[in-house]
């Protein structure tokens, strides 16, 4: 009989725990829309198949994911073209990869989805002292300590929120390009965490705010610690939808 190494078993249990915790977070984010979604977690590289990623679901089916010219992921349908009824987002950190997905066919108000993992180690100690003031605005430096007992974890939450919000705009942007053939340009630096539970187009540069206004979207976030990492899920929704702030 072959005895499985304890380390491998522990790693699988950690990944399963991360998947369950991230799934709970996604369920919270999607609850106001009445739609279903899922999160899968695995070791980095597990899903890579050539230029695509193949993510297995619990029912045995496979979701194929490709990337657009800007690097944003999208789900492929049976015919090899984009499945517009399924939003997907990918992230990886410290050897852990996560894929979040949500069905949109039951809710036209749900426009985009983003997930991001960030490690507090990247924002702690000497490294944090040197780089945090360079990559976070004065407002974000004030907000970060409110998000966790550990300041480095707070900065990790801020960073993951900005990343997730940026990713959540990928699908609305792609629809905009398809419909209007007009470029709306902005990048990650143009998102700012202006309050503990809110992500908006940046106060530093108006490009993101103008682009989001043109697309008719706003972004909301939920967050929690997942196996020692800061995990944030962002939802892009129709700007006129009258929902209360989704937070945790």
C-alpha positions in Angstrom: 0.0 0.0 0.0 1.3 3.5 -0.9 0.9 6.0 1.9 0.2 9.5 0.6 2.7 12.2 1.9 1.1 14.3 4.6 2.3 17.5 2.9 0.3 16.7 -0.3 -2.8 15.8 1.7 -2.5 19.1 3.7 -2.1 21.1 0.5 -5.2 19.6 -1.0 -7.2 20.3 2.1 -6.0 23.9 2.1 -7.0 24.3 -1.5 -10.4 22.8 -0.8 -10.9 25.1 2.2 -9.9 28.1 0.0 -12.4 27.0 -2.6 -15.2 26.7 0.0 -14.4 30.1 1.5 -14.2 31.8 -1.8 -17.4 30.2 -2.9 -19.2 31.6 0.1 -17.8 35.0 -0.7 -19.0 34.8 -4.3 -22.5 33.7 -3.1 -22.7 36.8 -1.0 -21.7 39.0 -3.9 -24.2 37.4 -6.2 -27.1 37.2 -3.8 -28.7 40.5 -4.8 -28.9 39.3 -8.4 -30.5 35.9 -7.8 -27.9 34.2 -10.1 -25.7 31.2 -9.6 -21.9 31.1 -9.6 -18.9 29.0 -8.6 -15.3 29.2 -7.6 -12.6 26.6 -8.3 -9.2 26.6 -6.7 -6.2 24.6 -7.7 -2.4 24.8 -7.9 -1.0 27.2 -10.4 -0.7 25.6 -13.9 -3.2 22.8 -13.2 -5.7 24.1 -15.8 -3.3 25.1 -18.5 -3.9 23.5 -21.9 -2.0 25.2 -24.6 -3.2 28.7 -24.9 -6.4 28.0 -23.0 -7.4 26.9 -19.5 -9.8 24.0 -18.9 -11.5 24.3 -15.5 -13.3 21.2 -14.3 -16.7 21.6 -12.6 -18.2 19.4 -9.9 -20.6 17.9 -12.3 -17.8 16.6 -14.5 -18.1 19.2 -17.2 -15.3 21.5 -18.3 -15.3 25.2 -18.8 -12.8 26.4 -21.5 -11.3 29.8 -21.0 -9.5 31.9 -23.5 -8.1 35.5 -23.4 -8.9 38.6 -25.4 -6.2 40.8 -26.9 -5.9 42.7 -23.7 -5.3 39.5 -21.7 -8.7 39.4 -20.0 -10.3 35.9 -19.7 -13.6 34.9 -21.2 -15.5 31.6 -21.3 -15.8 29.7 -24.6 -19.1 28.1 -25.7 -19.5 24.8 -27.5 -18.9 26.5 -30.8 -15.6 28.0 -29.7 -16.9 31.6 -29.5 -17.4 33.6 -26.3 -20.2 32.5 -24.0 -21.9 35.8 -23.2 -24.0 34.1 -20.4 -21.0 33.2 -18.3 -18.7 35.7 -16.7 -15.3 34.4 -15.6 -12.3 35.8 -13.8 -8.9 34.3 -12.9 -6.2 35.1 -10.3 -3.2 33.4 -8.8 -0.9 34.1 -5.9 1.7 32.1 -4.0 1.1 29.0 -6.1 -2.7 29.1 -5.7 -4.9 29.7 -8.7 -8.6 30.6 -8.5 -11.3 30.9 -11.1 -14.7 32.5 -10.4 -17.7 32.4 -12.7 -21.3 33.7 -12.7 -24.3 33.1 -14.9 -25.8 36.3 -16.3 -28.8 35.0 -18.3 -31.1 35.6 -15.3 -29.9 39.1 -14.5 -29.2 41.8 -17.1 -28.0 44.0 -14.2 -24.9 41.8 -13.7 -22.3 43.1 -16.1 -18.8 41.9 -14.9 -17.0 39.8 -12.4 -13.5 40.1 -10.9 -11.6 38.0 -8.4 -8.2 38.6 -6.9 -5.9 37.2 -4.3 -3.1 39.2 -2.6 -0.5 38.2 -0.1 0.1 40.4 3.0 3.8 39.4 2.8 4.1 41.7 -0.2 3.0 44.8 1.8 4.9 44.1 5.1 8.2 45.1 6.7 10.9 46.9 4.8 9.2 46.2 1.4 5.9 47.7 2.6 7.6 50.7 4.0 9.3 51.3 0.7 6.6 50.5 -1.8 3.2 51.1 -0.1 3.5 54.9 -0.3 4.4 54.6 -4.0 1.5 52.3 -5.1 -1.3 53.5 -2.8 -2.9 56.9 -2.6 -3.1 59.0 0.6 -6.7 58.0 0.8 -5.9 54.3 0.5 -3.2 54.6 3.1 -5.8 55.9 5.5 -8.3 53.2 4.6 -5.9 50.2 4.8 -5.7 50.0 8.6 -9.5 49.9 8.8 -9.7 46.7 6.8 -7.8 44.3 9.1 -6.1 44.1 12.5 -2.8 43.5 10.7 -1.8 46.6 8.6 -0.1 44.5 5.9 -3.3 42.5 5.5 -5.2 45.8 5.2 -2.9 46.9 2.3 -3.3 43.4 0.7 -7.1 44.0 0.8 -6.8 47.4 -0.8 -4.6 46.0 -3.6 -6.8 43.0 -4.3 -9.9 45.3 -4.3 -8.3 47.5 -7.0 -7.3 44.5 -9.0 -10.7 42.8 -8.8 -12.5 46.0 -9.7 -10.3 46.5 -12.8 -11.0 42.9 -13.8 -14.7 43.3 -13.3 -14.7 46.0 -16.0 -13.2 43.6 -18.7 -16.5 42.2 -19.9 -18.4 45.6 -20.1 -15.4 47.0 -22.0 -15.4 44.1 -24.5 -19.2 44.6 -25.1 -18.5 48.3 -25.6 -15.8 47.6 -28.2 -18.1 45.2 -30.0 -21.0 47.6 -30.1 -19.3 51.0 -30.7 -15.8 50.1 -31.9 -14.5 52.9 -29.7 -11.6 52.7 -27.3 -12.1 53.4 -23.6 -8.7 53.4 -22.1 -7.8 53.1 -18.4 -5.6 50.9 -16.2 -5.3 49.6 -12.7 -3.7 52.7 -11.3 -6.9 54.6 -12.1 -8.9 52.7 -9.4 -8.8 53.9 -5.9 -10.4 52.3 -2.8 -12.1 55.5 -1.6 -13.9 53.9 1.4 -13.6 50.5 3.1 -16.5 48.9 1.2 -16.6 50.8 -2.1 -14.6 50.9 -5.3 -15.0 53.7 -7.7 -13.3 55.2 -10.8 -10.2 56.8 -9.4 -10.0 60.2 -7.9 -6.5 60.5 -9.2 -7.4 60.4 -12.9 -10.8 60.8 -14.5 -10.3 58.3 -17.4 -11.7 55.3 -15.4 -14.6 57.3 -14.0 -15.5 58.6 -17.5 -15.2 55.1 -19.0 -17.3 53.5 -16.3 -19.9 56.3 -16.8 -19.9 55.7 -20.5 -20.4 52.0 -20.0 -23.2 52.6 -17.5 -21.5 50.5 -14.8 -20.5 50.8 -11.2 -18.4 48.4 -9.1 -19.1 46.8 -5.7 -16.9 44.5 -3.7 -16.9 41.8 -1.0 -13.8 40.6 0.8 -12.5 38.1 3.3 -9.3 36.3 4.3 -9.0 33.0 2.4 -6.3 30.6 3.7 -3.9 33.5 4.7 -4.5 35.5 1.6 -6.7 38.6 1.0 -9.5 37.7 -1.4 -11.7 40.2 -3.0 -14.6 39.7 -5.5 -15.8 42.6 -7.5 -19.1 42.9 -9.3 -19.8 45.4 -12.1 -23.5 46.2 -12.3 -25.8 48.5 -14.1 -25.2 51.9 -12.6 -28.9 52.6 -12.2 -29.6 49.5 -10.2 -30.7 50.5 -6.7 -28.8 48.1 -4.6 -27.4 48.7 -1.1 -23.6 48.4 -0.6 -22.4 44.8 -0.6 -19.7 44.4 2.0 -18.1 42.2 4.6 
